[in-house]
Every structure is written in C-alpha cells, then in structure tokens.
Amino acid sequence: MGKRIAKQLPLKLRTGHKTDVRAQFAALCWRMKNDQLQVCLITSRTRRRWIIPKGWPMHKQTPANAAATEAYEEAGLRGEVQDICLGVYSHAKPGKVGNAPIITLVYPMHVTHVHSKWPEKDERRRKWFSLKKAAKKLSEPALREIVASFNPRSLGR
C-alpha cells in the first residue's frame, strides 16, 4: 500500500499578539537547467541577506498556496507547489516590541515560469544557485540543511 499524505486545508485565521510564536510559509523554488538542479534565492529587503520567498498565512489559502503566492510577489516565479512540508526552521523577527519568534514551514515549488516583472522586483535581487552554493549563502542552519538535502525525486518527480 502506498504512502498516504494528508491533504492540506485552507487556513482560517484568528487574531493573535505580536509577541506570540507565529508561522510563516516559504517556497523552495527549484528548476532543472542543462540537467542541473537549481534553486532560487532572493535578497531580504533590509539587510540584503540571501533568503527564500516567505510570508505570513493567508486567509482561506493552504500553507503551500500561500508560499506560492509569496514566490510570485517576492521573486516573480510561478509553478507547481506541493503540499509536502520539506522541513521547518525558526528565527526571530525584530520588531517594535522585541524579537518575535517565528517558525517557517518550507514547501517545494517546481518553477515553470520566470517573470521579468513582478510586484517586489525593485526591492529584491533574484538569483539561481546549485543546492550546494545556495545552502552556503543562507544564514539559518536548519534552512541550509533543508536546501542542501533537497531532492525532487523524493517528491515523486
């Protein structure tokens, strides 16, 4: 009998406090180019660090679909996102009332279209890297491990 994966349901958002542990959803955007696996990184808005597209939950969207929306808005990428969480990493987001703890769930997205114009084009850089180079560019150790160990064949591709 094959593996069964639970289908994600759209989220119903409730209010919370700025200092509560919060979740974000990220897209690990990948493609094959010249038989080489590549992942896309973008720069953060303020510190210009290399990151993957991520954002807050969206009402009535699944976590994977929210990640795909962020991939378009932040990196100009569209594709096939899967409801399979590759891993979770945590970080603290600086804010007016201190550092808010954030956990980020990462979803794979096979990129099928790279737009030349997108909403945050003037605010970020976008660049494709091999898994090894991408992992070295990232600052969060758990995210580095998620990227370095990514294998699209494990997704049934």
N, C-alpha and C positions, 0 to 999 in steps of 0.2 A: 504494500500500500504506500502511495506517495506521501510526501510531506504536505501537511495542510497548513496554510498560512491564514491567519485571521484577517478578514477584510477591515480596513480602517473605515471609521465612520466620521462624518463631518463633526467638527467641534462646536459645542455651544458654550460660549464664553460667559464667565461671570466676572464681577469686579474683584479686585484684589488690591493689596497695598504695594507701593513702590519698593518696599524692602523685603517682600515675600520672595521665596525662591520662585523663579519664573522660567518658562521654557521658550526656546526658540527652535525653529526648524531650518535646517540647512540643506543645500543641494550640492552633492559631489558630482559636478558636471564633467562628463567624460566623452571621448570620441576615439575612433581609430583613424589614424592618418599615416599613410605609407606603411601599413601593417604595424604601427607603433601606437600603444595606448597612451593617450594624453589626458590630463585633467586641467581644468581651467581654474586659475586663481584670479582674484581681484584685489585691489587695494582698499583698505578701510578709508573712510572719509577723512578722519582727523589725523591719525598717526601714520597713515600710508603704509601700514603693515600688510603683508600678503595674508588673505583670508579666503574662505569660500562664501558664496552668497548665502545669507541667512536673514531671518526676520521673525517677527512675532506671530503667534497664532492668528488665524483669520476666521471670523465667524462663518460657520457653515461650510468650511473647507477642511479637507483632511490634512493632516500634517504634511504628507508628501506633496499634495497640491499647493499648499502654502509655500513649501520650499521651491517648487517650480515657478510660482509667481515671483518670488524673490530673485530667482536666477534670471528671469527676463528683466525685471526692473533694475537690478544691480549690474548685470553682465550682458544683457542683450541676447540671452540664449533661450532657445525653445527646444523641447524634445520630449522623450518618453520617460516619465518619472515612475519609479516603482514604490509600492507600499511596503518596502522592506527597509527597516532601520539598520544601517551598517554599523552603527555604534553611537555612543554618547560621550560628549566631553563637557567639562564645566569650566567656567571662568567668572570673573567678577566684572560687572559693568559699572564704571564710575558714574556717579550721579550726584544730585544736589544734596541728598541725604545720606551719603556714604556709598560704599560699593554694594550693589545689588547682586546677589548670587544668581547665576544663570546656568541652566543645563541646556545643551544644544543636541538635538537628535539629527543625525545625518542620513539623508536619503539619496540613492543614486539616480542620476538623470542622464540618459543617453542623448547627447545633443544631436539634433537633426537639422537645426537651422541657427546660424550665427548672424544676428542682425548688425548692420553697420550703424544704425541709430537706435537708441533705447533711452528710457527715462533718466538714468543716472550717468550717462556717458561722460558728461563734463565734470563729474565728481570723482570718478574712479578710473584706474587702469585695469585692463583685462589682458591676461597672457596665458598661453598654453604651455604646460610643462610635462615632462615624463613624471611618473609616480615618484621616483627617487628624488628628482630635483624639487618637485612640489613639496614633498614631505620636509625637505631641508629648509624651505622658505617659511614654513609655518611655525608659530611660536608656542602653541598649545601642544604639549607632549601627547595627549590622548588623540588629538586630531591628527598629528603627524603619523601616529600608528594606524589610524583608520585609513588614511590616504596611502601609506606605504604598503599596507596589506590588501588593498582593494584588488579584486579580480572579477571582472564582469562575467566570467564563465560560471562563477558561483551563483549568479543570478539567473542561470538558465539561458545565457546568451552564447 
